[in-house]
C-alpha cells in the first residue's frame, strides 16, 4: 500500500489493483509471445476499430505533403507494427529486471556528456516520442551517473497516473510533474541532476507558446523547458533512440547548447524543433503518429 498511498479514494485504489495486477501477470509471458498477442490486438484496434487512423493520416500528410498516398500509407502500416511492439515492450517492463532492461536498452554516456554531468549542477535532456521512450525513462535512473529526473504531465486517472509513476520510478528515475520542475531545479539541497523532457507531444496554450515553423506550419511549442534553460543557463542536450533490432535499443546524446543564456528562449526552441524534425525524418515510422500534433492550428 505504500506505493499507492497518494492515490486518494478507495475506488481509485481498487482501480489501481484491477489494472496493474493483470498487466503484471501478462508481463510474465515471454516477450516473443507478447509481440504476437499485441500484433493481433493492434490489427483489431487499427484495422477494425480504425483507432486514430484519420489522425495518423493527417499527420503524415503534413510531414510528407508532396508524397504519393501509397508512400504515406506504407509508413502508416509500418507505424502500426511498431506501435504493437511498443505496447508489448511497455507491458513487459512491469516484470523486467534492471539488468535485463539495461541489456535491451543501452544509454551511451559519451566522454563529452560525462564531463558536462560532472561540471554543471544541472543539465536538461530533451527528446521525442520515437522508438521506446518508456524503456528510456525507466532505465535512465540506473544508467546516467547523476540523479535523473523525468518531467511528466499527470494523467487525469489517479489509478493510471500512479501505475505510470510506479513503473517509471522502479529503477531510480525520479518523476516530477511539470508544475514543480522549477522548484526542483532551484532546490539547492538536490544533488547534480539530469532532467528529461519529452516535449514533442505537447500542444500548449497559444498565449504561452513559442510559435515555430514546423513542417511548414506555424506550430505552438511548449516554452517552459527553454525558458528555464536560458534564465538559469542550464546546458541542453538532445537524445536519439536507435533501434538495433527488435527489442534492443541504444540512446545517444548531442549537445544543443552549453550556454543557453546566449540565446533567447525562442531561439533555443527553434534549435530543438530542427533537431526533432531531423529525428522524425530519419525514423518516420517510429514517431508516435496517433497524437494530434497540430490540434491548435489544424482541423482533425
C-alpha positions in Angstrom: 0.0 0.0 0.0 3.0 2.3 0.4 3.3 3.0 -3.3 -0.4 3.9 -3.7 -0.9 6.0 -0.6 -1.3 9.2 -2.7 -4.0 7.8 -5.0 -6.8 9.1 -2.8 -10.1 7.3 -2.7 -10.8 3.7 -2.1 -12.3 3.5 -5.6 -9.1 4.7 -7.1 -7.1 2.1 -5.1 -9.3 -0.7 -6.3 -9.0 0.5 -9.9 -5.2 0.6 -9.4 -5.1 -3.1 -8.5 -7.7 -4.1 -11.1 -5.5 -2.6 -13.8 -2.0 -3.2 -12.5 -2.4 -6.9 -11.4 -3.5 -8.3 -14.8 -0.8 -6.1 -16.6 1.9 -7.6 -14.3 0.6 -11.2 -14.8 0.5 -10.7 -18.6 4.1 -9.2 -18.5 5.3 -12.6 -17.2 4.8 -14.1 -20.6 7.9 -14.3 -22.8 8.4 -11.1 -24.9 8.1 -13.1 -28.1 4.6 -14.2 -27.0 3.7 -10.6 -26.1 4.8 -9.5 -29.6 2.3 -12.0 -31.2 -0.6 -11.1 -28.9 0.0 -7.3 -29.3 0.3 -7.7 -33.1 -3.2 -9.3 -33.2 -4.5 -6.6 -30.8 -3.1 -3.8 -32.9 -4.7 -5.2 -36.1 -8.0 -5.3 -34.4 -7.5 -1.8 -33.0 -6.4 -0.1 -36.2 -8.0 -2.2 -38.9 -11.4 -3.0 -37.4 -12.0 -0.1 -35.0 -9.9 2.3 -37.1 -8.3 3.8 -34.0 -6.8 7.2 -34.8 -6.5 6.3 -38.4 -7.7 9.8 -39.5 -5.2 11.5 -37.1 -2.3 9.4 -38.4 -3.2 10.1 -42.0 -3.5 13.8 -41.4 -0.1 14.0 -39.6 1.6 12.0 -42.4 0.0 14.4 -44.9 1.5 17.4 -43.1 5.0 15.8 -42.8 5.0 14.4 -46.4 2.8 16.8 -48.3 4.3 16.1 -51.7 4.5 12.3 -51.4 2.0 9.9 -53.1 -0.7 8.5 -50.9 0.8 5.0 -51.3 4.1 6.3 -49.8 2.4 7.7 -46.8 0.3 4.5 -46.4 3.5 2.4 -46.2 4.7 4.5 -43.3 1.2 4.2 -41.7 1.4 0.4 -41.9 5.0 0.3 -40.5 3.9 2.5 -37.6 1.1 0.1 -36.7 3.6 -2.7 -36.5 5.9 -0.5 -34.4 3.0 0.5 -32.1 2.2 -3.1 -31.4 5.8 -3.8 -30.4 5.8 -0.7 -28.2 2.7 -2.0 -26.4 4.3 -5.4 -25.9 7.6 -3.9 -24.6 5.8 -1.5 -22.3 3.8 -4.3 -20.7 7.0 -6.4 -20.3 8.6 -3.6 -18.3 6.2 -4.4 -15.4 8.2 -7.6 -14.6 11.5 -6.9 -16.3 14.6 -6.6 -14.0 17.1 -3.8 -14.1 19.9 -5.9 -15.6 17.7 -7.2 -18.5 16.4 -3.8 -19.3 20.0 -2.4 -19.4 20.9 -5.2 -21.8 18.0 -4.3 -24.0 18.3 -0.5 -23.7 21.8 0.8 -23.6 22.3 4.5 -22.8 25.6 5.6 -24.2 27.2 8.2 -22.0 29.9 9.8 -24.1 33.0 11.4 -22.6 31.6 14.8 -23.6 28.3 14.2 -21.7 30.0 12.7 -18.7 32.3 15.7 -18.4 29.3 18.1 -18.5 27.4 16.0 -15.9 30.4 16.4 -13.6 30.9 20.1 -14.4 27.4 21.5 -14.3 24.9 21.4 -11.4 22.0 20.5 -13.8 21.6 19.7 -17.4 18.4 19.4 -19.5 17.9 16.5 -21.9 15.2 16.8 -24.5 13.9 14.1 -26.8 10.8 12.8 -28.6 8.3 10.0 -28.6 10.3 8.0 -31.0 11.1 4.3 -30.6 10.7 3.1 -27.0 10.8 6.2 -24.8 9.2 4.3 -21.9 12.2 2.0 -21.5 14.4 5.0 -21.9 12.8 6.8 -18.9 12.6 3.7 -16.8 16.3 2.7 -17.2 17.8 6.3 -17.2 18.0 6.5 -13.5 20.2 3.4 -13.4 22.4 4.3 -16.3 23.1 8.0 -16.0 25.7 8.8 -13.4 23.7 11.6 -11.7 20.2 11.9 -10.2 17.8 11.5 -13.1 14.5 13.4 -13.2 11.8 12.7 -15.8 9.3 15.5 -16.3 5.7 14.4 -16.8 2.2 15.7 -17.2 -0.1 14.0 -14.6 -2.9 11.8 -16.0 -6.5 12.5 -15.2 -7.0 9.0 -13.9 -5.4 8.7 -10.4 -5.0 5.0 -10.8 -3.4 5.1 -14.2 -1.2 8.0 -13.0 0.1 6.0 -10.1 0.7 2.9 -12.2 2.7 5.1 -14.6 4.7 6.6 -11.8 5.4 3.2 -10.2 6.6 1.8 -13.5 8.9 4.7 -14.5 10.4 5.0 -11.0 11.1 1.4 -10.4 14.9 1.8 -11.2 15.9 5.1 -9.6 14.4 7.6 -12.1 12.6 10.4 -10.2 9.3 11.6 -11.6 8.5 15.3 -11.2 5.3 16.9 -12.6 5.7 19.8 -15.0 4.3 22.3 -12.5 7.0 21.5 -9.9 10.1 21.3 -12.2 11.3 24.8 -11.5 11.1 24.3 -7.7 13.2 21.1 -8.1 15.8 22.8 -10.3 16.2 25.7 -7.8 16.3 23.3 -4.8 19.9 23.7 -3.6 19.7 20.5 -1.5 19.3 18.4 -4.6 22.5 16.7 -6.0 23.6 17.1 -9.6 20.7 16.2 -11.8 19.7 15.5 -15.4 16.2 16.5 -16.3 14.5 14.6 -19.2 11.8 16.4 -21.2 9.7 14.8 -24.0 8.2 17.9 -25.4 7.2 16.9 -28.9 3.7 15.8 -27.8 2.8 19.0 -26.0 0.2 21.3 -27.5 0.3 24.3 -25.1 -2.0 27.2 -24.8 -1.1 29.7 -27.6 -0.5 32.6 -25.3 2.5 31.0 -23.6 3.8 29.0 -26.6 6.7 29.6 -28.8 5.5 29.7 -32.4 7.8 27.8 -34.7 7.7 26.8 -38.4 7.4 23.1 -38.1 7.0 21.1 -41.3 5.7 24.3 -43.0 3.1 25.1 -40.4 3.3 27.7 -37.7 3.2 25.5 -34.6 3.0 26.2 -30.9 5.7 24.6 -28.8 5.8 24.5 -25.0 8.1 27.2 -23.7 8.9 26.1 -20.2 12.0 24.0 -20.8 13.8 26.5 -22.9 12.8 29.5 -20.8 14.3 27.8 -17.7 17.4 26.8 -19.7 18.0 30.3 -20.8 17.2 32.0 -17.5 19.4 29.7 -15.4 21.9 28.9 -18.2 21.4 25.2 -18.0 23.1 23.1 -20.8 20.7 21.5 -23.2 21.2 18.1 -24.9 19.1 16.2 -27.4 18.8 12.4 -27.2 18.3 10.0 -30.0 17.0 6.5 -29.6 18.1 4.0 -32.2 16.6 0.5 -32.7 19.4 -2.1 -33.0 17.0 -4.9 -33.6 13.6 -6.0 -32.3 13.6 -5.4 -28.5 17.0 -3.8 -28.4 17.8 -0.1 -28.4 20.6 2.5 -27.9 20.3 6.1 -26.8 22.8 8.7 -27.8 23.2 12.4 -27.0 24.0 15.5 -28.9 24.6 18.9 -27.2 22.3 21.7 -28.4 23.9 24.4 -26.3 26.2 24.6 -23.2 25.5 28.3 -22.9 21.7 28.8 -23.4 22.0 32.3 -21.9 23.5 33.4 -25.2 20.1 32.6 -26.9 16.6 33.7 -26.4 14.2 31.0 -25.3 12.5 31.1 -28.7 15.9 30.6 -30.5 16.6 27.6 -28.3 13.1 26.2 -29.0 13.9 26.6 -32.7 17.1 24.5 -32.2 15.1 21.8 -30.6 12.4 21.8 -33.3 15.1 21.5 -36.0 16.6 18.5 -34.3 13.2 17.0 -33.7 12.3 17.4 -37.4 15.6 15.7 -38.4 14.9 12.9 -36.0 11.4 12.3 -37.3 12.5 12.3 -41.0 15.3 9.9 -40.2 13.0 7.4 -38.4 9.5 8.3 -39.7 7.7 5.0 -39.0 8.7 5.2 -35.3 7.3 8.5 -34.2 4.0 8.5 -32.2 1.7 9.5 -35.0 -1.5 8.9 -33.1 -1.3 12.2 -31.2 -2.9 15.4 -32.7 0.3 17.3 -33.1 -1.2 20.3 -34.7 -4.6 20.3 -33.0 -4.5 24.0 -32.1 -3.9 25.1 -35.7 -5.4 22.3 -37.9 -8.8 20.6 -38.1 -8.6 16.9 -37.4 
